[in-house]
Amino acid sequence: MKTEKSDNLEKKIKKNIYGKPQSVKVVFPPGLGSVALHEVETILEDLWFKQKYISQCSLLKNEIRIDNIHLFAITELLMRSQCLTDIRLIIFKGKTAGKSIFEKKSREMNWDFYLNKNMSVKIKVDSVASRAFHETGLKEILSDVVKEYVSDIVSGEDAHETTVIYADLYKDKLTMSISLAGNQLYKRGYRGTLSASAPLREDAAACCIQQSLQFVKRSAAYLSPCGRGRRAAAGEGCYAEVPFISHQGRHENTLTNPQGEKEKLIYATTPRSDTQFVVDTVLIPFSGTGTFLFEYLQMAFRFSPALIGRDYALQKMPLFRQENFNFLLKKAKECCLFPPALFSTNRPTFFCIDNSKTANAALLDNIQFFKNAVSEQGFDFPAQLFIENDQPVHEDDFFKLDLLKWMNAHNQPRGNVFIPLNPPYGIRLGKNKDSVALYKNIAMKLNEIARLIQKEQKNVLGFILCPSEETWSAFCKVLICSETETYHFTQGGIDIRVCQFIM
Ligand SMILES: C[S@@+](CC[C@H](N)C(=O)[O-])C[C@H]1O[C@@H](n2cnc3c(N)ncnc32)[C@H](O)[C@@H]1O
């Protein structure tokens, strides 16, 4: 039976949380902010549960700030996004000069909206250029305030907290936020075994795939019949002298741009019949535990991460609304493309290859987990999703892959091929000299693949993660392609260059 106290709390939550627009801090994999922003905007433009607010999104150095957003829209982002790491609800923002004011403001906050005795929390304080505050002292004050609302306050890497409260101070400006994800969003749950294959984080893998699909879209625009061009040598890694190897043929022209400068343009004589690059085959060399495979599957089949069955800290909070969550789960299922009638046309086939027994065993376990998650939602995991269906991962050396055999497997055309590459790098590979040789060999193998694919009037799209300038440069020099584009992100403290290519 509801008590008067809980009735009052409900009313306060309704008024202050659901009756007012909120603000959030969105965290993304370091360096991948623009693609994460693109995903946020795409979801907000097409919400399953429409909101009455027009949200403002701004990309800051390490976060995306979204203002004027309804909590239901925030929940939807949490459940649908693949590129985000965390979403933190801003619970206080204001000037806080001095420790005693900090304590006063902390005590005045409506902690009972966010916390209860079924939760344990971690507190993280980050104080920059602040006169009045010392991180440890602040943490003590906040712990003292919050402890009566929760079961436990924990600390340390191995702690299993329900959520994290963040107090970020810059000079006298304090922002307090609480993680709605709890366990970070890249922990989707499908990756049971963390093997020695040093997997890429799921959110970073999703960002790289999205970037690549955006890259080919921009290029498709350039190849479109309206004759728009792209500067041939623009940006890092673009080689104007490399012939445009494509069934469309190569044309060069010099035009004057709106600023009156001459621009050298390269464009195709025969435009693609459709400007969309439809992926027919996904080839994943160095597949490891399968992060690219699962992230691509989720994207292509619109299988929202929430359907994999993980929990969010939000679900434990007093402000949580089960009906809205259930509605969003129902929508996620309705939008999913796993039902056979929806995926029978234009669905890609997959081919994973890795020479490690351990990595392949982990991948097979993960595939089984993913299949179970799909069937728990009442869908059948598509038959013939893999080129060698009885064997989802091919245990072999990528460089020894018999391409003619691969091209003709099951008498099915390979079509346009998408190749995401995360080769072994860093400490595992040993010397830099070996890495450079590896990256050259990969480029040569890709050239061979592209030659065969182009004979069939199709193209190769892909990207490769390079751990150093040398590997990146060796790869770009050997690769014969029509267009490349490079961007950077950080993974485990290493600056990774991602070379995207179209061949
Ligand atoms: C960086 S890991 C890839 C991690 C993967 N992205 C994931 O999510 O797990 C590199 C993988 O390449 C595999 N590998 C190394 N040399 C190979 C080769 N010559 N042919 C095929 N696979 C290879 C390793 O076994 C390892 O699983």
The ligand as an SDF file (V2000), in Angstrom:
LIG
                    3D

 27 29  0  0  0  0  0  0  0  0999 V2000
   43.3380   -7.0020  -32.2510 C   0  0  0  0  0  0  0  0  0  0  0  0
   42.6820   -8.5950  -32.3540 S   0  0  0  0  0  0  0  0  0  0  0  0
   41.1050   -8.3000  -33.0330 C   0  0  0  0  0  0  0  0  0  0  0  0
   40.1250   -8.0240  -31.9580 C   0  0  0  0  0  0  0  0  0  0  0  0
   38.7180   -7.9850  -32.4640 C   0  0  0  0  0  0  0  0  0  0  0  0
   38.4180   -6.7240  -33.1040 N   0  0  0  0  0  0  0  0  0  0  0  0
   37.7600   -8.2250  -31.3120 C   0  0  0  0  0  0  0  0  0  0  0  0
   36.8290   -7.4850  -31.1610 O   0  0  0  0  0  0  0  0  0  0  0  0
   37.9350   -9.1660  -30.5700 O   0  0  0  0  0  0  0  0  0  0  0  0
   43.5600   -9.3210  -33.6500 C   0  0  0  0  0  0  0  0  0  0  0  0
   43.1310  -10.7490  -34.0050 C   0  0  0  0  0  0  0  0  0  0  0  0
   43.8370  -11.1090  -35.1870 O   0  0  0  0  0  0  0  0  0  0  0  0
   44.1190  -12.4920  -35.1480 C   0  0  0  0  0  0  0  0  0  0  0  0
   45.2220  -12.7390  -36.1150 N   0  0  0  0  0  0  0  0  0  0  0  0
   46.5340  -12.4090  -35.9960 C   0  0  0  0  0  0  0  0  0  0  0  0
   47.2080  -12.7290  -37.1220 N   0  0  0  0  0  0  0  0  0  0  0  0
   46.2960  -13.2640  -37.9810 C   0  0  0  0  0  0  0  0  0  0  0  0
   46.3620  -13.7730  -39.3110 C   0  0  0  0  0  0  0  0  0  0  0  0
   47.5110  -13.8050  -39.9820 N   0  0  0  0  0  0  0  0  0  0  0  0
   45.2290  -14.2430  -39.8850 N   0  0  0  0  0  0  0  0  0  0  0  0
   44.0670  -14.2150  -39.2140 C   0  0  0  0  0  0  0  0  0  0  0  0
   43.9400  -13.7470  -37.9580 N   0  0  0  0  0  0  0  0  0  0  0  0
   45.0350  -13.2770  -37.3410 C   0  0  0  0  0  0  0  0  0  0  0  0
   44.4240  -12.7450  -33.6810 C   0  0  0  0  0  0  0  0  0  0  0  0
   44.1940  -14.1070  -33.3720 O   0  0  0  0  0  0  0  0  0  0  0  0
   43.4450  -11.8020  -32.9680 C   0  0  0  0  0  0  0  0  0  0  0  0
   42.2640  -12.4780  -32.6240 O   0  0  0  0  0  0  0  0  0  0  0  0
  1  2  1  0
  2  3  1  0
  2 10  1  0
  3  4  1  0
  4  5  1  0
  5  6  1  0
  5  7  1  0
  7  8  2  0
  7  9  1  0
 10 11  1  0
 11 12  1  0
 11 26  1  0
 12 13  1  0
 13 14  1  0
 13 24  1  0
 14 15  1  0
 14 23  1  0
 15 16  2  0
 16 17  1  0
 17 18  1  0
 17 23  2  0
 18 19  1  0
 18 20  2  0
 20 21  1  0
 21 22  2  0
 22 23  1  0
 24 25  1  0
 24 26  1  0
 26 27  1  0
M  CHG  2   2   1   9  -1
M  END
$$$$
